[in-house]
């Protein structure tokens, strides 16, 4: 009986995976360099003294027309030397400006408040966001901006990987690529499920049309909330091209504790998913539950199904690594598979009892 249930669930998982691959492979027109829209890059930084310099250096190297670019760094009330480091770096660089996040926007707090403050100061047509522990490609802004090929394109997202110099960080990078490829495929099929705020862009006019973050219910995943609000307008295009020139690389979590809080924050934000997203999440949950239970029902058939699931995942993300100019190490992938099986099953159970989120020294409740 276990084998039959496993086969049915895995078959559904396979069908969804193929559909996502088709969506993620979709290509889109691009504007030429002479017709790029103006962009405002916004980075919210809180207690990032160890990371902010590398982020600022990469932003300073952006290949983009100077008269169409501004970079707004929002100091989210840091209690370390982040503010001072920003001031020293941007001194004499006219494309940079620093602001300090201030209260006064109804219902907003934390990173959402900081980004909303940044958008309020932005003067350009397209908003690009990344995080203060990220390094962007020199072509990042140019490539994302080029995908605004007509006025109906309201949001363009990009892929983020992670520095994979250790086994632990390599596992997390594989997880990022897997999840964001899924996000790309579903968005390009017209069924947005997720995106990531450290590599996203949108029209300021559309942001204002939905009333900004002030008009949205508070969420610990403000990027997802904005994605769904724009999608609900039902009159704009949201696209997610897999393009190596728009790649962003972030710092991985340094401990299991930090990784747990990151995953819990994402999972709490994902509770607001629409029905299509809920079905996909449920399929992933039950597929990985079968994987976790397989040793207790071991047989040749069960082992074959177990192996087939791993093969599906491997051939799902390997072409994406290649398209992004990255190399997937087998040891990173295998550890990711083990980790993924455990956390996809464990997290829904955890959320039944505790939905509090701790992030950047702050605590939030769902």
Secondary structure, 3 states (H helix, E strand, C coil): CHHHHHHHHHHHHHHHHHHHHHHHCCCCCCCCHHHCCCEEEEEEECCCCCCHHHHHHHHHCCCCCHHHEEEEEEECCCCCCHHHHHHHHHCCCCCEEEEECCCCCCCCCHHHHHHHHHHHHCCCCEEEEEECCEEECCCHHHHHHHCCCCCCEEEEECCEEECCCCHHHHHHHHHHHHHHHHHHHHHHCCCCCCCCHHHEEEEHHHHHHCCCHHHCCCCCCHHHHHHHHHHHCCCCEEECCCCHHHCEEECCCCCHHHHHHHHHHHHHHHHHCCHHHHHHHHHHHHHHHHHHHHHHHCCHHHHHHHHHHHHHHHHHHHHHHHHCCCCCCHHHHHHHHHHHHHHHHHHHHHHHHCCCEEECCEEECC
